[in-house]
Amino acid sequence: MDNERLAKIDGLIENHIKEQHIPGAVALIIRDGKTVFNKAYGHADLAKGIPMKTDHIFRIASQSKAITSLAVMMLWEEGKFLLDDPVSRYIPAFKETGVLATFNPADSSFTTVPAQRQITIRDLLRHTSGIAYPAIFSDSTMWAIYQKNHIPSGIGTMNGTLADKMPSLAKMPLQHQPGKAFTYGINTDLLGHLVELWSGKPFDAFLRERIFDPLDMEDTYFHIPTEKHHRVVALYESNGDRLKKVDHPIYEGVDPDFPIKEGTYLSGGAGLSTTVSDYANFLSMFLNKGTYKNKRILGSKTVELMLTNQLTLDMAISPYPPQPDDFQFGLGFALETEKNDYLSPFSIGTFSWGGAFNTHYWADPKEKLIGLLFTQEYLSPYWRIGDEFEVLVYQGIME
């Protein structure tokens, strides 16, 4: 990679900081297993004058989903379940789920029609169950129903447990018939509860033992230990043409300081916080077809399956969050395939996603490339910074 061309990244991020779009950021690029770019910009906390460092800890929200998906597939390899098993095989309450038929906005009451088939584990992994999100990226009708029935969003949820909260989803209507559409939802929190049932261990304990410790992810947590609180990046939001530190509840009553609070809810879909280097270790295992530092974490064919499109041609694509009609998704990741390769510089085979607080990542097997850009804003109108970063990474490739 050409270091002079990669230096354009400095200008991109520094301009966003100057324009008060972001308080700071950390960018990491790894190619062929070697770090070629690792920089911190701006501030982790503007009010306190704390400079951003490359080891600062960020709320990664939906980047948690891929980690949970890995945990699920590790247990699949152990024969704990089959992908097309109905969820009701393990949580009987899901046997009689219904699909939304009518909705009364006056009191958020609803009626349902029977589901044509039960939701499966594969549905949860690829977001085709019909389960939506309680507070973000959600149809307003589903949001109202979930809110009335106290279904947690997962982002910053502190109280209760997966065992308490997840069976209540079975009483909620599905947004559509199972398998008929990609609808981004709280599916991955339900998968976290299934990991507990299949493994017989608390979800966080399973992740620590089977994923975080083997992958040297020493700074990845649901709730950050006290001695690392000073490394958690402050959360900001746009206030007109200025940045303002978030000092109010987010996503329906969530404390913005949730990573440093004590809590019992372990959101597999949105609850983790980490560093760019920890997450790069996680992605590198997939680039290495299931190994990390000569340790086998996942079978190579399982990696291949996770990175194979799971959406069929007749599935609709939910507009929350907006996706192109030829959107492709595997078992935990968005994918670059022959169908949608014209959309970006990504090589075919690239897998990616991001988090609601403006964090971004991808891994490109052909170029042996990992790119991560972490910032930290609530409801940021400058999400495009991830796409801009992507362009400047790829223009730096010389061979």
N, C-alpha and C positions, 0 to 999 in steps of 0.2 A: 504494500500500500504506500502511496505517496504522502509523506508527512506534510509537505507544503500544501497539498490539496486538502488534506484533512484539517489543516489549520482554519479553513473556512468555517468549521463548526464553532470556533471561538466567536466569530462575528455574529453568527446566528443566535447563539444563546445570550451573548452580551447585549445584543440589540433588544431581545425580549425582556431582559432585566432592566435595561435603560427605559424601555417603554412601559414599565410597571405591569408587564403581563405575568411575570413570574418573579419570585424573590431570589431564586437560585436553582441550581440543577447539578446533577452528576451524570456524566456521560462515560460509557465504557464500551470499547470495541475490542473484540478478540478475534484473531484470525489464525487458523491452523494451530490452535491451542496456545497462541502467544498473545499477550496483551499489547496492542498497538496504539491504544488511546485510552487514557484514564484520567479525567479531569473533573474538578469541582469548580463551580462558579457561584458568585453571589453569596447569599446568606441563608443559613438554616433557620435563623430567627432575626428578622430585621430590627425589631424593637430592642432586643438584647445585644445586637451587634455581633452575633455569633457567625463567623465565616463558615460557609459550607465546606465540608471535607468529604473525601471519597468514601469514608466508612460511616457516614451518617445513615440512620435508619429511617425508612420511608414506609408509610401505609401503602400497601400494594393492592388492596381491595380485590378486584376480580383476577389479578394474577395469582391469587390463592387457588383458583379453580384447577389449573394445570397440576399443581402439587397434589391436590386431593385426587385428581384423576389418576395420577401415578400410584397413589396409595391403593386405589380401587383395583387397578390392573395388576399390582403385585399380588393381591389376594385372589384375583382371577387366575393367576398362574398357579396358585396353590390349590385350585379346585374348589374354592369356597362358594362359587356361583357360576352360572353361565350368563353371558351378556343378554340373552333374550329371555331370561327368567323374569316372571312378573315380580314387581316389588312386593306384592302381597305374600309371596312365598316366605318372605323374611319379616314383613310388617303387615300382619293380616288386615289391619284397618284399611289398607289400600285396595281391597278386593272389590269394593262397591263404589268406586269413584264415579262421579257424574260430570257431564259437560254442561257449561253454562247455556241456558236457554233464554231466560228473561231476567231483567234486572230492574229494580225500582230505585231510582236515584234518591227518592225521598228518605228512605231508611236503609239503603244498601242491601235490601233483601233480594233473593234470587230464587229461580227455579232451575232444575237441571233435567237433562235427558240422559239415559244410560250411555256410558262409554261403549264404543263398538268393540274395543278390546282393552285389556289391562295395560297400564304403563309398565315398561320394562327397565332394566338396568341400563341397557343401551340408550333408551329414550332419555334417561337422566344425564348420561355422559354427553349426548349430542344435543340436548335441549329441545327434544321433540315430544316431551311428555304432555305439554299443555299447561304445566305449572308456570306461572308468571312471577314477576318480582313484586314484593310488597311496597317498595318505596321508590325504586329507580328503574328507568328503562321499562316502564310498564304501561299497559293500557289503563286508562283512567278508571274504567269499570272494575277491573281486577284489583287495582290499587285500593279503591274504596272498600271492596269486599274484604281484602286482607286487613286493612286498617281497622275495620269494625270488629274483626275477629282476632285481633292482636297477633297476627302472624309477623315475626321479625324479619327485617330486611337482611340481617347478617352483618351489614357494615356497622361496626361499632356496637353491636348488641352485646350487652354485658350480663343480663340476668337470665335465669333459667338454664336449661341444658338442652342439648340436641334430643335426648331421650324424652324430655318433657314437651318440646315444641314441635318436633317433626311429625309425630302421628296426627297432630291437629290439621296438618295439610290435607290429610285424607278426607276431611269433612268439607273442604273448600271445592268449588267447582273448577274443572279444568277450563282453560280458555278456549280450547278446541279439542277435537278428537285426537287421541294419541297417535303420533306418527304422521300427522297431516301438515305440520309446519314447524319451523325453527322459531321457538319463542324463548328468548333469553329469560331465565328464571332462577328461582332459589333451589333448583335441582341439586346443586353441588353441596348445599348444606345437608340435604337428605342423604346424599352419598356419604358424607362424613359420619352420619349416624349409622349407616350400613357398615362402614369400616369398623365402627365400635362393635357392632353385633357380630360380624364375621371374625374379627381378630380377638374379641374378648378383652380388649384393652381400651382405656380412654383414648380418644382421638389424638390429643396432643402427645400422649406417650407413644403411640404407634408412629406418628410422624417423626418424633425425635429419634426413636430407636432405629427405624427402618429407612428413613430418608435424610433427615437433617445431620445426624452424626456421620453416617457413611459418606455424605457429600460435602462434609466440612462446612455446613451451613450453620455456623456458630452464632449468628446474629438474627436468626429467623424465629419468630415467636407469635403467638396469639396475644400474649400480655408480656410486655418487656420487663425484665428484672430491674430492680431499683438501681443497681450499679451501672445500668446502661441508659437510664432515662435521659441523661444529658445529651445523648446522641440521636434522640428522636427529633426529626425535623418538624418545625411548627407548620400548622396548616393555615393557608391564606385564601382569600377570595378577592375578586375584582369588585371595587366599589367606585363605579364611574370610571375615571381614568387613573385611579390609584389602587394600590393593593392594601388590603386590610386583614389583619390577623383575625381568624375566626374566633369569636368570643360568645357564640350562641350555639344552641343545639343544631345538629345537622340531621338530614334524613329522618324526620319524624322523631325528634327527641334524643338523638345520639350525642353524647359528650364528645367534642372534637379531640379531646385528649385521651380517647379510649385506649390507645396502645399502652399507656402507662398506668391505667387503672386496673384494680383487681376485678376479675370477672370469671363467670363460670360457663358462658356460652362460647362454643368453639366453632366459628363459622368457616366451613370448608370452602365456601364460595367467595368470601370477602373479608375474612378476619385477620389475615396475617400481615406482619410488617417485617421488612428485611432490608438488606443492602444490595447494591448492584453486584458486588462480587459474589455474594451468596447465591443470588439468582442466576448468575452466569454459570456457577458450578452445576446448578440444576439443569440448565439448558445444555451444557456440554455433555452431560450424560446421554441425552437424546442424540446429539450429534455423533457421539461415539457408539451409537447403536446399543445402548444399555449398560455401558461400562463407565467407571470413573476411577482413574488411577489404578487401573488393572483390577478393580473390584466389579464383579457382575451385580448390577442393581436390578436389571430387567432383561428379559430375553430379547434378542434382536428381532424376532418375528412379532413380539408384542409391541415393540417400538414401531415397527412397520405398520401394524394394525392401527395403532393410535394416530399415526400420521397419514392414514388413508381416509378420503372423504366418506362420510357416513350419511350425507343428505341425498335423497333421491330427487329425481326430476320433478315429481308431482308435489313436492313439499313447498308451501309458501314460506316466505322469509319475513319475519316480524320486523316492523320499522323501528323497534326499540331494542338496542341502539340501531341507527340506520345502517343498512348493509346493501350492497348491490344485488341484483337479481341472481347473478351467478356466484354468490357467496358459497364458499366451501368450508366445511367444518369436520374435524375428525372426532376423536375421543378425548376432548379437552383443549384443542387448539383450532384456530382458524388456519386455513391451508392455502398455499399457492399451488394450483394444479394447471393442467393444460387448458382447462375450461376458462380460468380467469387470469391467466398469466399476463395478459396485455395491460393489466391495471396498474402495475407497479414494477420497480426494478428487481423485486424479489425473484430469485431463481425458482423454477418448479421444484417443489419439495419443501420450500420454506414454511415454517410454522411460527405463529405469532399470536399475540393478544395484548391487552393493556389493562390498566386499572383506573377506576373512576376518579382518582385524585391526580390524574394526568401523568401516569407512568406508562412506559412503552417498552416493548421488547420484541425481538425476532431472532430466529436462528436459521441460517441458510446452509443446508448440507453441501450443496454444490461448491459454494465459495468457502466452506468451512469457516463461516462468519457468524459471530454473535454481536448484536447491537442492543444496547440498553440506554434509555434516557429516562431518568427519574426526576420529576419536579413534584410539587405538592400544593395543589389548589383544589378548592371545593367548587364544583360547578364551573370549571374554567371555560371561558369562551375562546381559549387559545389552544384547543386540542391539536390543531394542525402542526404544532411544533414537532410532534412525533413524526409526521410525514416529511417535514422539512429536514429533520435530522437524518431520516432514511436516505433522502436524495444525496445529502452531503457525504454520507458514509460510502454509498455506492460510486459516486464520482471519484472517490479516492482510490478505487481499485485500479491498479495498473496492469495486472496480469493474473 
